[in-house]
């Protein structure tokens, strides 16, 4: 009888795992076990996520509006955490340090990065939770760590600072800076969601005379009033244009910020702007809009667009740490990270749930 030959099995080190929110196509996501991300390049860092949040863009992904996000992708592009591992080329951080994760990854070397257009980085840009795994997980790999992370004081308020991953630089750069808000200006913000409210708070750094918020959600308009809006308008009846003209002495607003992303709201903005004014678009538009050049051609109006570059993050970080800017005021709901699916349900039904920003904590 021939002896049975048993092939010797190779011993392999068990791979560490984590829990993460995984996208599985339009309308499908699950909180599941995944391998922890390893370092792939010398410039990488692995961050243990302690606080993250949900963005309106994540809802667009779940609707199937972002085709670059494929089945199996871990969602999320915002977060605060602790450095767990560092690539050999990462010299300006140390293990155990608390950091802010930027929604935009920047190599700091390509032609776009040299023009401070980090969102167009040839080796980065918006990739987290898009073309690579993101931050709605217990661990995340951050490429180009030295120029895509920001050091935070150990005792800093993570709920406030996670707002600097995305919505505050977005509202500030795409709305306030592109709109060229100046002292004494009249400013109208169309849309009182989180991005519009971030624009409201950062616009106040420039001391405009008026900040008028327009929305159809009374809860959000009340929040805007508490955060510094001088006037609010519910446009459910379609009378916002006349009310803005009345509030601005018939002139219209110096700066109009579009923070919704609908054809109707962009059209409304065109009826609100004063001669010589600015329309700054923040909203993500999935459909064509009409530009009324038949009335705007002679009005010296500037219309701007922008994708957030997060170039202002260091300045905003100083403003938050000094108490000058209080992004935590936008937090309406808090969930353990393991309850992220429930948190999405609340955020997706913001009007019913009276939700602004939802914070997820894992510490």
NORUR-V174150 format. One record per pair of residues at least 4 apart in sequence whose C-alpha atoms are under 6 Angstrom apart, sorted by the first residue. I is the first residue (numbers start at 1). J is the second residue. If there is no record, write none. Layout:
I,J
I,J
This chain:
16,36
17,34
17,35
17,36
18,33
18,34
18,36
18,138
19,32
19,33
19,34
19,137
19,138
20,31
20,32
20,137
21,30
21,31
21,74
21,136
22,29
22,30
22,72
22,73
22,74
23,29
23,71
23,72
23,73
24,28
24,29
24,71
24,72
25,71
26,62
26,63
26,64
27,62
27,63
37,141
39,44
42,87
42,88
42,89
43,87
43,89
43,90
43,144
43,145
44,87
44,142
44,143
44,144
44,145
45,85
45,86
45,87
45,141
45,142
45,145
46,84
46,85
46,140
46,141
47,81
47,82
47,83
47,84
47,139
47,140
48,81
48,82
48,138
48,139
49,81
49,138
49,139
50,80
50,81
50,361
50,362
50,363
51,79
51,80
51,360
51,361
52,78
52,79
52,360
53,358
53,359
53,360
60,65
61,65
61,66
69,130
73,133
74,129
74,133
74,134
75,129
75,134
75,136
76,129
76,134
76,135
76,136
77,103
77,128
77,129
77,134
77,135
78,103
78,165
79,101
79,162
80,99
80,100
80,101
80,162
81,98
81,99
82,96
82,97
82,98
83,95
83,96
83,97
84,95
98,152
99,150
99,151
99,152
100,149
100,150
101,149
101,165
102,148
102,149
102,165
103,165
103,166
104,119
104,125
104,126
105,124
105,125
105,148
106,118
106,121
106,124
106,147
106,148
107,144
108,113
109,113
112,117
112,121
113,117
113,118
113,121
117,309
118,125
118,309
119,125
119,309
120,125
121,125
127,131
127,132
128,132
128,133
128,134
129,133
129,134
135,140
144,148
145,149
158,162
160,327
160,328
164,168
166,170
167,171
167,195
168,172
168,198
169,173
169,310
170,174
170,308
171,175
171,195
171,198
171,199
172,176
172,199
172,202
173,177
174,178
174,282
174,306
175,179
175,257
175,280
176,181
176,203
178,280
179,255
179,278
179,280
182,206
183,206
183,207
183,208
184,208
184,209
185,208
185,209
185,254
186,209
186,210
186,253
186,254
187,210
187,211
187,253
187,255
187,256
188,211
188,212
188,213
188,256
189,213
189,256
189,257
190,214
190,258
190,259
191,196
191,214
191,215
191,259
191,260
192,196
192,197
192,215
192,220
194,356
196,259
199,203
210,230
211,229
211,230
212,229
212,231
212,232
213,232
214,232
214,233
214,234
215,234
215,235
216,234
216,235
216,236
224,229
225,229
235,240
241,272
245,250
245,252
246,250
248,252
251,274
252,272
252,273
252,274
253,273
253,274
254,274
254,277
255,277
255,278
256,279
257,279
257,280
257,281
258,281
258,282
259,282
259,283
260,283
261,283
261,284
261,285
263,289
273,277
275,299
276,300
276,301
277,301
278,301
278,302
278,303
279,303
280,303
280,304
281,305
293,297
313,317
319,324
319,325
320,324
320,325
330,357
331,357
332,355
332,356
332,357
333,358
334,358
334,359
334,360
335,360
336,360
336,361
337,360
337,361
337,362
344,348
350,354
350,355
